[in-house]
Amino acid sequence: MPPPPTQAGTLSTRFTTRFGVPHPILLAPMGTVAGGALASAVTAGGGLGQIGVGYGDRAWLEREFARAGHARVGCGFITWKLAAEPGLLDAALEHRPAAVTLSFGKPSEFAPRVHDAGIPLICQVGTAEEARQALDVGADVVVAQGGEGGGHGVRRRSTLTLLPEVVDLVAASGRDVPVLAAGGISDGRGLAAALVLGADGVMVGTRFWACREALIAGEAQARAVGASGDDTLPTTVYDRVRGYTWPPGYTSRVLATPFVRRWHGRDGELAAALPELREQYRRAAAANDYDVAQILVGEGIGVVDAVRPAAEVVEGLVRDAVAALHAAAPQGPTGSRCRGAVSASEVVP
């Protein structure tokens, strides 16, 4: 019987081993939210930070890599958006990131360039079919994102069911590829649950969105902290108002502001009012008016109680996950606890 996990323990998985990090926590590359300061802070805390390029341009990318300093960080792209400006990938690769994450689209166009550069490729997937595509292009890590997550996704699956299906799919392929969980994971209990379901770690967005280093206005964070997961909804309202043409099937989970409640589900009226609404949104965003401007958070916002430094969040996630695994482990015949349920991980005291 292995020794029991302790409050001071750490979590060792294939992800921590492959990337040489203490903790199995990856910062979600939230577009223009996860800048260099947040990415470097997550790395300093023992996870792996990522810069989220999103809709950013080359000047934004260069500025945020500079803000990351000498920290070892990765970067992430919206795949369909990158196709319109493929030079951004070359610019990112020049910085020798710790990894490149591709999300929301077929990765086949860009995977060879990432592999040729010798950079680990992470593919975020929202369906079993997308997981197969990730394996086909040689992904080094697969992130299974359920519909509970903030921002964009296909929303057809929950993390609870998608994650073990992807874990089994990867195992059946014979590939030694770590799988991370994403979507609705904002505390140590979520990390522990992901490990029990076979994940090698988690990719976290919403909890790091509510960190001091995030590129988010304090007014937005104050509005979201204390909200319930019930206060979020997946919608296309903000994409249409901002003029972003996402592929069919994608929605964006946001806090249900008065503006989005007014227009969600009223597509015809929204289309007719777009010129006026775009100007209204532009003014609101400039004034940090979050009755109108969007707040991109997932259902995990319901367990976020304060805006904290990112390194403190990493520490809390791991501490509370170890405590949860210790409490849930079955009693052996001599009264010692067993960690056998954590199939892909090792709890190290």
PEVENVEN-V156812 format. One record per pair of residues at least 4 apart in sequence whose ideal C-beta (glycine too) atoms are under 6 Angstrom apart, sorted by the first residue. I is the first residue (numbers start at 1). J is the second residue. Records with the same first field share a line. If there is no record, write none. Layout:
# PEVENVEN-V156812
I = J ; J
This chain:
# PEVENVEN-V156812
1 = 332 ; 336 ; 338
2 = 339
3 = 349
4 = 337
5 = 9 ; 322 ; 325 ; 326 ; 347
6 = 349
7 = 323
9 = 322 ; 347 ; 348 ; 349
10 = 348
11 = 24 ; 345
12 = 16 ; 346 ; 348
13 = 24 ; 200 ; 201 ; 344 ; 345
14 = 18 ; 178 ; 200
15 = 24 ; 178 ; 200 ; 201
16 = 21 ; 24
19 = 48
21 = 48
22 = 46
23 = 46 ; 47 ; 318
24 = 201
25 = 47 ; 314
26 = 48 ; 203
27 = 34 ; 42 ; 49 ; 50 ; 208
28 = 203 ; 205
29 = 34 ; 50 ; 52 ; 76 ; 101
30 = 34 ; 52 ; 205
31 = 52 ; 54 ; 55
32 = 54 ; 56
33 = 209 ; 214 ; 215 ; 216
34 = 38 ; 39 ; 51 ; 52
35 = 64 ; 215
36 = 40 ; 64 ; 67 ; 68
37 = 67 ; 213
38 = 213 ; 214 ; 310
39 = 49 ; 50 ; 51 ; 68 ; 73
40 = 49 ; 68 ; 69 ; 71
41 = 213 ; 310 ; 311
42 = 47 ; 49 ; 310
43 = 49 ; 71 ; 72 ; 73
44 = 311
45 = 310 ; 311 ; 314
46 = 314
47 = 314
49 = 73
50 = 74 ; 75 ; 76
51 = 64 ; 75
52 = 76
53 = 61 ; 77
56 = 60 ; 61
58 = 91
61 = 91
65 = 95
68 = 73
72 = 98
73 = 98
74 = 97 ; 98 ; 99
75 = 92 ; 97
76 = 101
77 = 82 ; 102
78 = 104
79 = 102 ; 104 ; 105
80 = 105 ; 247
89 = 110
93 = 117
99 = 120 ; 122
100 = 114 ; 119 ; 121
101 = 122
102 = 107 ; 123
103 = 124
104 = 152
107 = 111 ; 123 ; 137
108 = 137
111 = 121 ; 137
112 = 116
114 = 119 ; 121
120 = 140
121 = 139 ; 140
122 = 141
123 = 134 ; 139 ; 142
124 = 143 ; 145
125 = 130 ; 131 ; 134
126 = 130 ; 145 ; 153 ; 154
128 = 165
131 = 142 ; 166 ; 169
134 = 139 ; 142
135 = 173
141 = 178
142 = 177 ; 179
143 = 180 ; 182 ; 203
144 = 162 ; 163 ; 166 ; 181
145 = 149 ; 153 ; 182 ; 183
146 = 157 ; 158 ; 159 ; 162 ; 183
147 = 153 ; 155
148 = 159 ; 183 ; 184 ; 298 ; 299
149 = 153 ; 182 ; 183 ; 298
150 = 205 ; 206 ; 253 ; 296 ; 297 ; 298
151 = 252 ; 296
152 = 250 ; 252
154 = 249
155 = 234 ; 251
157 = 162
159 = 163 ; 181 ; 183 ; 184
163 = 181 ; 197 ; 199
164 = 197 ; 198
166 = 179
167 = 179 ; 198
170 = 177 ; 179
178 = 200
179 = 199 ; 200
180 = 199 ; 201 ; 202 ; 203
181 = 194 ; 199 ; 202
182 = 203
184 = 298 ; 299 ; 300
185 = 190 ; 202 ; 204
186 = 206 ; 207 ; 300 ; 303 ; 304
187 = 303
188 = 317 ; 320 ; 321 ; 324
189 = 324
191 = 202 ; 317 ; 321
192 = 321 ; 324 ; 325
194 = 199 ; 202
195 = 199 ; 342 ; 345
196 = 341 ; 342
198 = 343 ; 344
200 = 344
204 = 208
206 = 297 ; 298 ; 300 ; 301
207 = 313
208 = 310
209 = 214
210 = 221 ; 225 ; 304 ; 307
211 = 310 ; 313
212 = 309
213 = 310
216 = 220 ; 221
217 = 288
219 = 288 ; 290
220 = 290 ; 295
221 = 307
223 = 290
224 = 255 ; 295 ; 297 ; 301
225 = 304
227 = 231 ; 301
228 = 302
229 = 299 ; 302
231 = 255 ; 256
232 = 253 ; 255 ; 299
233 = 256
234 = 251 ; 253
235 = 251 ; 260 ; 264
236 = 240 ; 251
237 = 260 ; 263 ; 264
238 = 242 ; 294
239 = 244 ; 246
241 = 277 ; 278 ; 281
246 = 250
253 = 298
254 = 294 ; 295 ; 296
255 = 295 ; 297
256 = 260 ; 261
257 = 291
258 = 291
259 = 292
260 = 264
263 = 270
266 = 270
273 = 277
274 = 278
284 = 289 ; 292 ; 293
285 = 293
289 = 293
290 = 295
297 = 301
308 = 312 ; 313
315 = 319
316 = 320
325 = 347
329 = 337 ; 338 ; 339
330 = 338
332 = 336 ; 338
339 = 347
